[in-house]
């Protein structure tokens, strides 16, 4: 009977979430964080842990309510640095590797947002926001209680925040004194890291500690909103000069990593300006020759999370292949690629020291744990078992891989996720999962909202297709969706659900369709074009009216690339013809619409339009609105409410 227990929303928020696993300089110990959530208090807390790299018992280092972040080994391995508050302001702390003697080492006015040690141990850098633009009180100092925004340019809000008129700058100081602090971007109205596009992986020290390589998109306002053209800049600490080493490339250049000998630097590079989901190529720059090499010329998938072997001859990275994310090896001299790991899982991050390689790994069945990967054989050994005790009596889903033919004769991978305690002689309602992005693989991810364990545990078969426009199946498959939002990828969705409906264990009269972001758009579009296949829809933060979406979103490069430009230009792209609001007169199926009040990527009026249209047509519908949530739902009680309403709506119409 114990094995009959299944996932619940409450269980999902009891699980520990592992993050930022990094090896000590000698490769013998692993430092990592675990976040646990308190539903009653409606918040989470992250503490730091350490364990042997060979496996064994892990020891908790911090036991505070501070939620320690950005934990790093000092280059000599004798201290652990991290960020934690002092009087409510984030400062750099250090403690011994056993957790004793925690002490703040910085006193930065306004606090630090991130930091790195120089490999030589004589310098430290930190990021800190500097106010460089005028706000309403600068314009009207006699109105101190006025609360308003005044702007004459774009990017006045971005993802989850309105502008605060400041820019993240990089500061370098002597260590350990924290003296001689220097803003290496002084006076620049630009930021590093790029806002809402990553963190400290965009910045690094050279091995000799004399140079800082950093990523920045040195554009402002409308130019920033229209372009993805970021660059890799090299700052000379001694001579106080800056050099752009990636200027010829028009797209994203990001996440630099120096070779161990300091003679070259590598980064991730996208070719096309404005295309945020372009292929991430491996670029290398030789300081002696000044030559930049594209190492990905014969490698068809994106590469990220770079780590060098100890001798600098090999580069390890994560790349997607057929809806999984694996670790790969690049022999730099031979320009040969080798897939190191295999299996139905996703690697999320890696750390490599002294020829010891570890990574955090997830799957649809299991949340993240830390694994050791043998550099010769690729064998993977699980080192942590963070949630095994909580999950030992929980019956798990079964994930099946199906390859089906699409309407244009291609082969498409569809994950069929079967409920716990699956009985092939029963008939189950099925739910089509529509992925967001739009270019984000339906891989082996373990989400804490769109969680397949949760969905299937309620008695549903989940149909999750890797439709057109998703990575890990080659560049052509990934790129096809742009300018074709209501085209082939929608046919792929219908091919997947039609295939699933023919399975003996699927009740073809009880089919649902769900999705968020682009997946929410997909739900809205399918609601007007499904020919009565579905009995229930759920759309979270979806685009409903592409013209109003274009006029209210913030990163204009995205809509220009994917929709073909502004809706007022003639001739307009045919993408606007795919706008779901044009088909709303065909709606005939119950729909739940969910949106966040602080969603600036797809503003909540999109959800209101869809819900109001359903209500005015007499279609059974419900609107779930989270006043304080963004494009995502992050607060524990809101997330549990989301899950309850999600399942309740499906149960109401499909059971």
C-alpha positions as CSV (number, residue, x, y, z in Angstrom):
1,X,0.0,0.0,0.0
2,X,2.9,2.3,0.7
3,X,3.8,2.2,-3.0
4,X,0.4,3.6,-3.9
5,X,1.4,7.1,-2.7
6,X,1.9,9.7,-5.5
7,X,3.2,13.2,-6.0
8,X,1.1,16.0,-4.5
9,X,1.6,19.8,-4.8
10,X,2.6,19.8,-1.1
11,X,5.2,17.1,-1.6
12,X,6.7,19.0,-4.5
13,X,7.4,21.9,-2.2
14,X,9.0,19.7,0.5
15,X,11.8,18.6,-1.9
16,X,15.3,20.0,-1.5
17,X,16.7,21.8,-4.5
18,X,20.4,21.4,-5.2
19,X,22.3,24.1,-6.9
20,X,25.8,25.6,-7.6
21,X,27.9,22.5,-7.1
22,X,31.6,23.4,-7.4
23,X,34.7,21.4,-6.8
24,X,37.5,22.5,-4.5
25,X,40.8,23.5,-6.2
26,X,42.3,20.1,-5.6
27,X,39.2,18.3,-6.7
28,X,38.7,16.4,-3.4
29,X,35.5,18.2,-2.1
30,X,32.2,19.5,-3.4
31,X,30.6,22.7,-2.2
32,X,26.9,23.1,-3.0
33,X,23.7,24.6,-1.8
34,X,20.3,23.1,-1.0
35,X,17.1,25.2,-0.9
36,X,14.2,24.1,1.3
37,X,10.8,25.9,1.3
38,X,8.6,26.6,4.3
39,X,5.0,26.7,2.9
40,X,3.5,28.2,6.0
41,X,6.1,31.0,6.0
42,X,5.7,31.2,2.2
43,X,9.4,31.4,1.5
44,X,12.6,29.4,0.9
45,X,16.0,29.3,2.5
46,X,19.3,28.1,1.0
47,X,22.1,26.7,3.1
48,X,25.6,25.5,2.1
49,X,27.0,22.0,2.3
50,X,30.2,20.2,1.6
51,X,31.0,16.5,0.8
52,X,33.9,14.4,-0.5
53,X,34.1,14.3,-4.3
54,X,34.3,10.5,-4.2
55,X,30.9,10.4,-2.4
56,X,29.9,9.9,1.2
57,X,28.3,12.0,3.9
58,X,27.7,15.6,3.3
59,X,28.0,18.2,6.0
60,X,25.8,21.3,6.5
61,X,28.0,24.4,6.8
62,X,25.5,27.2,7.3
63,X,22.3,27.1,9.4
64,X,20.9,30.6,9.1
65,X,17.9,32.3,7.6
66,X,20.2,34.3,5.3
67,X,19.9,32.1,2.2
68,X,23.6,32.1,1.3
69,X,24.4,32.6,-2.4
70,X,27.4,32.7,-4.8
71,X,29.5,30.2,-2.8
72,X,33.1,29.7,-4.0
73,X,36.3,28.1,-2.9
74,X,39.2,30.5,-2.4
75,X,41.9,29.5,-4.9
76,X,44.1,28.0,-2.1
77,X,41.1,26.0,-0.9
78,X,41.5,27.3,2.7
79,X,38.4,29.4,2.8
80,X,34.9,29.4,1.3
81,X,33.5,32.7,0.2
82,X,29.8,33.5,-0.3
83,X,27.2,36.2,-0.2
84,X,25.0,36.8,2.8
85,X,23.4,39.9,4.3
86,X,24.8,42.3,6.9
87,X,22.1,44.6,8.2
88,X,20.0,43.7,5.3
89,X,22.6,44.4,2.6
90,X,24.4,41.6,0.8
91,X,28.2,41.4,1.6
92,X,31.0,39.0,0.8
93,X,31.6,36.6,3.7
94,X,34.3,33.9,4.3
95,X,34.4,30.8,6.5
96,X,36.6,27.8,7.0
97,X,35.9,24.7,4.9
98,X,34.3,23.1,7.9
99,X,31.9,26.0,8.3
100,X,33.6,27.6,11.4
101,X,34.5,31.3,11.8
102,X,32.1,32.9,9.3
103,X,33.0,36.6,8.9
104,X,32.1,39.4,6.5
105,X,35.1,40.6,4.5
106,X,33.4,43.5,2.7
107,X,31.5,46.6,3.6
108,X,30.2,47.7,0.2
109,X,27.7,50.6,0.3
110,X,24.6,49.2,-1.3
111,X,26.0,45.7,-1.3
112,X,27.5,43.2,-3.7
113,X,25.5,41.2,-6.3
114,X,28.2,38.7,-7.1
115,X,31.9,38.2,-6.7
116,X,34.9,36.1,-7.9
117,X,38.4,35.5,-6.6
118,X,41.4,36.0,-8.9
119,X,43.3,32.7,-9.4
120,X,46.4,34.3,-8.0
121,X,44.6,35.1,-4.7
122,X,45.7,38.8,-4.7
123,X,42.5,40.3,-6.2
124,X,38.8,40.0,-5.9
125,X,36.1,41.4,-8.2
126,X,32.5,42.1,-7.3
127,X,29.4,43.4,-9.2
128,X,27.4,46.3,-7.8
129,X,24.7,48.5,-9.3
130,X,25.5,52.1,-9.9
131,X,22.8,54.8,-10.5
132,X,23.7,56.7,-13.6
133,X,20.3,57.9,-14.9
134,X,17.9,60.5,-13.5
135,X,14.7,59.5,-11.9
136,X,11.5,61.5,-11.2
137,X,13.0,63.0,-8.0
138,X,16.1,64.2,-9.8
139,X,13.8,66.0,-12.3
140,X,11.4,67.3,-9.5
141,X,13.3,67.4,-6.2
142,X,10.5,69.4,-4.6
143,X,8.1,66.4,-4.9
144,X,9.8,63.8,-2.7
145,X,6.7,61.7,-2.3
146,X,5.9,61.5,-6.0
147,X,5.9,57.9,-7.3
148,X,6.1,57.9,-11.0
149,X,8.3,56.9,-14.0
150,X,9.4,59.4,-16.6
151,X,11.2,58.1,-19.7
152,X,11.9,59.2,-23.3
153,X,13.4,55.9,-24.4
154,X,12.7,52.1,-24.4
155,X,13.7,49.4,-21.9
156,X,12.0,51.2,-19.1
157,X,11.0,47.7,-17.8
158,X,12.6,44.3,-18.4
159,X,11.4,40.8,-17.5
160,X,10.4,41.2,-13.8
161,X,11.4,44.8,-13.0
162,X,10.8,48.4,-13.9
163,X,14.0,50.3,-14.4
164,X,15.8,51.5,-11.3
165,X,18.0,53.8,-13.3
166,X,21.2,51.9,-12.4
167,X,23.6,49.6,-14.1
168,X,25.6,46.6,-12.8
169,X,29.3,47.4,-12.9
170,X,32.4,45.3,-12.2
171,X,34.6,46.5,-9.4
172,X,38.1,45.0,-8.7
173,X,39.9,45.4,-5.3
174,X,43.0,44.1,-3.6
175,X,42.5,41.0,-1.6
176,X,42.3,40.4,1.3
177,X,42.4,44.1,2.2
178,X,39.5,45.1,-0.1
179,X,41.5,48.3,-0.7
180,X,42.1,50.2,-4.0
181,X,38.6,49.6,-5.3
182,X,38.3,50.3,-9.0
183,X,35.1,50.5,-11.2
184,X,36.4,49.0,-14.4
185,X,33.3,50.4,-16.2
186,X,33.2,53.8,-14.6
187,X,30.7,56.2,-16.1
188,X,29.4,53.6,-18.6
189,X,25.6,53.4,-18.9
190,X,26.0,49.7,-19.6
191,X,25.8,46.6,-17.5
192,X,27.7,43.4,-16.9
193,X,26.3,40.8,-16.5
194,X,23.7,41.5,-19.2
195,X,20.4,42.2,-17.2
196,X,18.1,39.2,-17.0
197,X,20.4,37.0,-19.1
198,X,22.7,35.2,-16.7
199,X,25.1,35.8,-13.9
200,X,28.8,35.5,-12.9
201,X,29.4,33.0,-15.7
202,X,29.6,36.1,-17.9
203,X,32.7,37.3,-16.1
204,X,36.1,35.7,-15.4
205,X,39.7,36.4,-14.3
206,X,42.7,35.5,-16.4
207,X,45.0,32.8,-14.8
208,X,47.6,35.5,-13.8
209,X,44.9,37.7,-12.3
210,X,45.8,40.7,-14.5
211,X,42.9,40.7,-16.8
212,X,39.1,40.5,-16.5
213,X,37.0,39.2,-19.4
214,X,33.4,40.2,-19.2
215,X,30.2,40.2,-21.3
216,X,28.2,43.3,-22.0
217,X,25.7,44.6,-24.4
218,X,26.9,48.1,-24.7
219,X,23.7,49.6,-26.0
220,X,21.0,51.7,-24.4
221,X,17.2,52.2,-24.7
222,X,15.8,51.4,-28.0
223,X,19.1,50.1,-29.4
224,X,19.2,47.7,-26.4
225,X,15.6,46.6,-27.0
226,X,16.2,45.9,-30.7
227,X,19.5,44.0,-30.6
228,X,21.2,40.9,-29.1
229,X,24.7,42.1,-30.1
230,X,26.7,41.6,-26.9
231,X,30.5,41.4,-26.9
232,X,33.4,40.0,-24.9
233,X,35.6,42.7,-23.4
234,X,39.1,42.3,-22.0
235,X,40.0,44.7,-19.3
236,X,43.7,45.1,-18.4
237,X,43.9,45.8,-14.7
238,X,47.5,47.1,-14.7
239,X,47.1,49.5,-17.7
240,X,43.4,50.2,-17.2
241,X,42.5,49.6,-20.8
242,X,39.6,47.8,-22.4
243,X,39.6,45.8,-25.7
244,X,36.6,44.3,-27.5
245,X,37.8,40.8,-28.7
246,X,34.5,39.7,-30.4
247,X,33.5,42.8,-32.4
248,X,33.1,41.1,-35.9
249,X,30.2,38.9,-34.6
250,X,26.7,40.6,-34.7
251,X,24.9,38.3,-32.3
252,X,25.2,37.2,-28.7
253,X,28.8,36.7,-27.5
254,X,28.7,35.5,-23.9
255,X,30.2,33.5,-21.0
256,X,34.0,33.7,-21.5
257,X,36.5,31.2,-20.1
258,X,40.3,31.4,-20.2
259,X,42.5,28.5,-21.0
260,X,44.6,27.3,-18.1
261,X,47.8,28.7,-19.7
262,X,46.1,32.1,-20.3
263,X,47.1,32.1,-24.0
264,X,43.5,31.8,-25.3
265,X,39.9,32.5,-24.3
266,X,36.7,30.7,-25.3
267,X,33.1,31.8,-25.3
268,X,29.6,31.0,-26.6
269,X,28.7,32.9,-29.8
270,X,25.5,33.3,-31.7
271,X,25.7,34.4,-35.4
272,X,22.4,36.4,-35.9
273,X,21.6,39.7,-34.3
274,X,18.1,39.7,-32.8
275,X,17.8,35.9,-32.7
276,X,18.1,34.9,-29.0
277,X,17.7,31.2,-29.7
278,X,20.4,30.9,-32.4
279,X,23.0,28.1,-32.3
280,X,25.5,28.7,-29.5
281,X,28.9,28.1,-31.2
282,X,32.2,27.5,-29.5
283,X,34.6,30.4,-30.3
284,X,38.2,30.6,-29.3
285,X,40.5,33.6,-29.5
286,X,44.3,33.2,-29.5
287,X,46.0,36.2,-27.8
288,X,49.3,35.6,-29.6
289,X,48.0,35.5,-33.2
290,X,44.8,37.5,-32.7
291,X,42.9,34.8,-34.6
292,X,39.3,33.8,-33.6
293,X,38.3,30.2,-34.5
294,X,34.8,28.7,-34.7
295,X,35.3,25.3,-33.3
296,X,31.6,24.4,-33.9
297,X,31.8,24.5,-37.7
298,X,31.1,20.7,-37.8
299,X,29.0,20.5,-34.6
300,X,25.3,21.1,-35.2
301,X,24.1,21.7,-31.6
302,X,24.5,24.5,-29.0
303,X,27.3,24.4,-26.4
304,X,27.4,25.9,-22.9
305,X,28.9,25.5,-19.5
306,X,32.6,25.3,-20.6
307,X,35.3,23.7,-18.4
308,X,38.9,23.0,-19.3
309,X,40.9,19.9,-18.6
310,X,43.9,20.4,-16.4
311,X,46.3,20.4,-19.3
312,X,44.1,22.7,-21.3
313,X,44.0,20.3,-24.3
314,X,40.3,19.5,-23.9
315,X,37.2,21.5,-23.4
316,X,34.1,20.0,-21.7
317,X,30.6,21.4,-22.1
318,X,26.9,20.6,-22.1
319,X,24.9,20.2,-25.3
320,X,21.5,18.9,-26.2
321,X,20.9,15.8,-28.3
322,X,17.4,14.4,-29.0
323,X,15.7,16.1,-26.1
324,X,18.4,15.2,-23.5
325,X,21.3,17.3,-22.3
326,X,24.7,15.5,-22.2
327,X,28.3,16.3,-21.4
328,X,30.6,16.5,-24.4
329,X,34.4,16.6,-24.9
330,X,36.2,18.7,-27.5
331,X,39.8,17.9,-28.4
332,X,41.0,21.4,-29.3
333,X,44.0,20.4,-31.4
334,X,42.1,17.9,-33.5
335,X,38.8,19.8,-33.3
336,X,37.1,16.5,-32.6
337,X,33.9,16.1,-30.5
338,X,33.0,13.2,-28.3
339,X,29.8,12.6,-26.4
340,X,30.9,11.7,-22.9
341,X,27.6,10.8,-21.2
342,X,24.5,9.0,-22.4
343,X,21.1,8.3,-20.9
344,X,17.7,9.8,-20.5
345,X,18.5,12.8,-18.4
346,X,19.6,16.4,-18.5
347,X,22.9,17.7,-17.1
348,X,22.4,21.3,-15.9
349,X,25.9,22.3,-14.8
350,X,29.4,20.9,-14.5
351,X,32.5,21.6,-12.5
352,X,36.0,20.2,-13.4
353,X,39.1,20.4,-11.2
354,X,42.3,18.2,-11.1
355,X,40.7,15.8,-13.7
356,X,37.7,15.3,-11.5
357,X,34.3,16.1,-13.2
358,X,31.0,16.5,-11.5
359,X,27.6,17.6,-12.7
360,X,24.0,18.2,-11.5
361,X,21.6,15.9,-13.2
362,X,17.8,15.7,-13.5
363,X,15.2,13.7,-15.3
364,X,11.4,13.7,-15.6
365,X,11.3,11.2,-12.8
366,X,13.9,12.7,-10.4
367,X,14.9,16.1,-9.1
368,X,18.5,17.3,-9.2
369,X,21.4,15.4,-7.6
370,X,25.1,15.5,-8.0
371,X,27.0,12.9,-10.1
372,X,30.6,12.1,-10.7
373,X,31.5,11.5,-14.4
374,X,34.6,9.4,-15.4
375,X,36.6,11.4,-17.9
376,X,37.7,8.2,-19.7
377,X,34.6,6.1,-19.8
378,X,31.8,8.5,-19.2
379,X,30.5,6.3,-16.4
380,X,28.2,8.3,-14.1
381,X,28.1,7.7,-10.3
382,X,25.4,9.3,-8.2
383,X,26.9,11.2,-5.2
384,X,24.0,12.8,-3.5
385,X,20.6,11.4,-2.7
386,X,18.9,14.6,-1.4
387,X,15.3,13.6,-1.7
388,X,15.4,9.8,-1.6
389,X,14.0,9.6,1.9
390,X,11.0,11.8,1.0
391,X,10.4,9.9,-2.2
392,X,11.0,6.3,-1.1
393,X,7.3,5.4,-0.8
394,X,6.2,7.4,-3.8
395,X,5.2,5.6,-7.0
396,X,6.9,7.1,-10.0
397,X,5.8,7.8,-13.5
398,X,6.9,5.8,-16.6
399,X,8.4,7.8,-19.5
400,X,8.2,6.3,-22.9
401,X,10.0,7.5,-26.1
402,X,7.9,7.5,-29.3
403,X,9.0,8.6,-32.7
404,X,6.1,9.6,-34.9
405,X,5.7,10.8,-38.5
406,X,4.7,14.4,-39.0
407,X,2.5,15.8,-41.7
408,X,5.6,16.8,-43.8
409,X,7.2,13.3,-43.5
410,X,9.7,14.1,-40.7
411,X,10.3,12.0,-37.5
412,X,9.3,13.7,-34.2
413,X,10.2,12.6,-30.7
414,X,7.2,12.5,-28.4
415,X,7.5,11.7,-24.7
416,X,4.5,9.7,-23.4
417,X,4.4,10.0,-19.6
418,X,2.3,7.3,-18.0
419,X,0.7,7.6,-14.6
420,X,2.1,5.8,-11.5
421,X,0.8,2.3,-11.1
422,X,-0.1,2.3,-14.8
423,X,-2.6,-0.3,-15.9
424,X,-2.4,-1.0,-19.7
425,X,-5.9,-2.4,-19.6
426,X,-7.4,0.8,-18.4
427,X,-8.3,3.9,-20.4
428,X,-6.8,7.2,-19.2
429,X,-7.6,10.8,-20.1
430,X,-4.6,12.4,-21.9
431,X,-3.2,15.9,-21.8
432,X,-1.1,17.5,-24.6
433,X,1.7,19.6,-23.2
434,X,2.6,22.6,-25.3
435,X,6.2,23.9,-24.6
436,X,7.2,27.5,-24.1
437,X,10.2,29.3,-25.4
438,X,9.3,29.0,-28.2
439,X,12.8,27.4,-28.6
440,X,13.2,25.3,-25.4
441,X,13.5,21.6,-25.7
442,X,11.0,19.2,-24.1
443,X,14.0,17.5,-22.5
444,X,14.3,15.5,-19.3
445,X,13.7,18.6,-17.1
446,X,12.3,18.4,-13.6
447,X,10.1,21.5,-13.2
448,X,8.6,22.7,-9.9
449,X,5.5,24.0,-11.7
450,X,5.1,22.2,-15.1
451,X,6.0,18.9,-13.4
452,X,5.2,15.8,-15.3
453,X,5.4,13.7,-12.1
454,X,2.6,15.9,-10.6
455,X,0.5,15.9,-13.8
456,X,0.6,12.2,-14.4
457,X,0.2,11.3,-10.8
458,X,-3.3,12.7,-11.0
459,X,-4.3,9.9,-13.4
460,X,-3.4,11.5,-16.8
461,X,-1.3,10.4,-19.7
462,X,0.9,13.4,-20.7
463,X,1.8,13.8,-24.3
464,X,4.9,16.0,-24.7
465,X,6.1,16.4,-28.3
466,X,9.3,18.0,-29.4
467,X,7.5,19.9,-32.1
468,X,9.1,22.1,-34.8
469,X,11.1,25.0,-33.3
470,X,12.8,23.1,-30.5
471,X,16.6,22.6,-30.1
472,X,18.6,19.4,-29.8
473,X,17.4,18.1,-33.2
474,X,19.6,20.3,-35.5
475,X,19.6,23.9,-36.5
476,X,16.9,23.6,-39.2
477,X,14.4,22.0,-36.8
478,X,15.1,24.7,-34.2
479,X,14.9,27.7,-36.5
480,X,11.8,26.7,-38.5
481,X,9.3,28.2,-36.2
482,X,10.2,31.8,-36.6
483,X,7.6,33.6,-38.8
484,X,5.5,30.4,-38.8
485,X,3.8,30.4,-35.3
486,X,0.5,28.9,-36.5
487,X,2.1,26.7,-39.1
488,X,4.0,23.4,-39.0
489,X,4.5,23.4,-35.2
490,X,0.8,23.4,-34.7
491,X,0.4,20.5,-37.2
492,X,3.1,18.7,-35.1
493,X,1.0,19.2,-32.0
494,X,-2.1,17.8,-33.6
495,X,0.0,14.8,-35.1
496,X,1.2,14.0,-31.5
497,X,-2.3,14.1,-29.9
498,X,-3.8,12.1,-32.7
499,X,-1.1,9.5,-32.4
500,X,-1.7,9.3,-28.6
501,X,-5.5,9.1,-29.0
502,X,-5.0,5.8,-30.9
503,X,-3.2,4.1,-28.0
504,X,-5.3,1.5,-26.4
505,X,-4.9,3.0,-22.9
506,X,-6.0,6.6,-24.0
507,X,-9.6,7.7,-23.8
508,X,-9.9,9.7,-27.0
509,X,-13.0,11.4,-25.8
510,X,-11.2,12.9,-22.8
511,X,-8.3,15.0,-24.2
512,X,-6.9,18.2,-22.7
513,X,-4.3,20.8,-23.8
514,X,-2.1,22.9,-21.6
515,X,0.9,25.3,-21.9
516,X,2.6,28.4,-20.7
517,X,4.2,31.4,-22.6
518,X,4.5,30.3,-26.2
519,X,2.8,27.2,-24.9
520,X,0.0,29.5,-23.7
521,X,-0.1,31.0,-27.2
522,X,-0.3,27.5,-28.6
523,X,-3.3,26.7,-26.4
524,X,-5.1,29.9,-27.4
525,X,-4.4,29.1,-31.1
526,X,-5.5,25.4,-30.8
527,X,-8.7,26.5,-29.0
528,X,-9.8,28.0,-32.3
529,X,-8.4,25.4,-34.6
530,X,-8.7,22.0,-32.9
531,X,-11.8,20.6,-34.6
532,X,-13.3,19.4,-31.4
533,X,-10.4,17.2,-30.4
534,X,-10.1,18.7,-26.9
535,X,-12.5,18.9,-24.0
536,X,-10.4,21.3,-21.8
537,X,-7.7,23.9,-22.2
538,X,-5.3,25.6,-19.7
539,X,-3.2,28.6,-20.9
540,X,-0.7,30.3,-18.6
541,X,0.8,33.7,-19.5
542,X,0.1,33.2,-23.2
543,X,0.1,35.6,-26.1
544,X,-3.5,36.1,-27.3
545,X,-3.4,39.2,-29.6
546,X,0.0,39.4,-31.3
547,X,-0.5,43.1,-32.2
548,X,-1.1,44.1,-28.6
549,X,1.7,41.8,-27.5
550,X,4.1,43.5,-29.9
551,X,3.2,46.9,-28.5
552,X,3.6,46.0,-24.8
553,X,6.5,43.5,-24.5
554,X,10.0,44.8,-23.8
555,X,12.7,42.9,-25.8
556,X,11.8,44.1,-29.3
557,X,14.5,41.9,-30.9
558,X,12.4,38.9,-30.1
559,X,9.2,40.0,-31.7
560,X,11.0,41.5,-34.7
561,X,12.8,38.2,-35.4
562,X,9.9,35.8,-34.7
563,X,7.0,37.9,-35.9
564,X,8.8,39.6,-38.8
565,X,8.7,43.2,-37.5
566,X,6.1,45.7,-36.4
567,X,2.4,45.0,-37.2
568,X,2.1,48.5,-38.8
569,X,4.7,47.9,-41.5
570,X,3.4,46.9,-45.0
571,X,3.5,44.2,-46.1
572,X,3.2,42.7,-42.6
573,X,4.6,39.3,-41.8
574,X,2.1,36.5,-42.1
575,X,2.8,35.7,-38.4
576,X,0.2,38.2,-37.4
577,X,-2.3,36.2,-39.3
578,X,-1.7,33.4,-36.8
579,X,-2.8,35.6,-33.8
580,X,-5.2,33.5,-31.7
581,X,-7.6,36.4,-31.3
582,X,-8.5,36.1,-35.0
583,X,-9.9,32.6,-34.3
584,X,-11.6,33.3,-31.0
585,X,-15.0,33.1,-32.8
586,X,-14.4,29.3,-33.2
587,X,-13.9,28.7,-29.4
588,X,-16.2,26.1,-28.1
589,X,-14.3,24.4,-25.2
590,X,-13.9,25.2,-21.5
591,X,-10.7,27.2,-20.8
592,X,-8.7,28.2,-17.7
593,X,-6.6,31.3,-18.2
594,X,-3.7,32.1,-15.7
595,X,-1.6,35.2,-15.6
596,X,0.7,37.1,-13.3
597,X,0.3,40.8,-12.6
598,X,4.0,41.5,-12.8
599,X,4.5,39.7,-16.1
600,X,6.3,42.2,-18.4
601,X,7.3,39.7,-21.0
602,X,3.7,38.9,-21.9
603,X,1.7,41.5,-20.0
604,X,-1.4,40.3,-18.1
605,X,-3.9,42.1,-20.4
606,X,-3.2,39.2,-22.9
607,X,-4.8,36.8,-20.4
608,X,-7.6,39.3,-19.7
609,X,-8.5,39.5,-23.4
610,X,-8.7,35.8,-23.7
611,X,-10.7,35.2,-20.6
612,X,-13.1,38.1,-21.5
613,X,-13.6,36.7,-25.0
614,X,-14.5,33.3,-23.5
615,X,-16.9,34.8,-21.0
616,X,-18.7,37.0,-23.5
617,X,-19.3,34.0,-25.8
618,X,-20.7,31.9,-22.9
619,X,-17.8,29.4,-22.9
620,X,-17.2,27.9,-19.5
621,X,-14.0,29.7,-18.3
622,X,-12.0,30.6,-15.3
623,X,-9.4,33.3,-14.7
624,X,-6.6,32.7,-12.1
625,X,-4.7,36.0,-11.5
626,X,-1.6,36.3,-9.3
627,X,-1.2,39.9,-8.3
628,X,2.5,39.6,-7.3
629,X,3.8,36.9,-9.6
630,X,5.7,37.5,-12.8
631,X,6.0,35.3,-15.9
632,X,6.6,32.6,-13.4
633,X,5.0,31.5,-10.1
634,X,7.6,31.3,-7.4
635,X,6.0,31.7,-4.0
636,X,5.2,28.3,-2.4
637,X,1.5,29.0,-1.5
638,X,0.8,30.5,-4.9
639,X,2.5,27.5,-6.6
640,X,0.4,25.1,-4.6
641,X,-2.7,27.1,-5.4
642,X,-1.7,27.0,-9.1
643,X,-1.4,23.2,-9.0
644,X,-4.7,22.7,-7.2
645,X,-6.6,24.9,-9.8
646,X,-4.7,23.3,-12.7
647,X,-5.6,19.7,-11.6
648,X,-9.1,20.8,-10.5
649,X,-9.9,22.2,-14.0
650,X,-8.7,19.1,-15.8
651,X,-10.6,16.8,-13.3
652,X,-13.8,18.9,-13.8
653,X,-13.9,18.4,-17.6
654,X,-11.9,15.2,-18.3
655,X,-13.0,12.9,-15.5
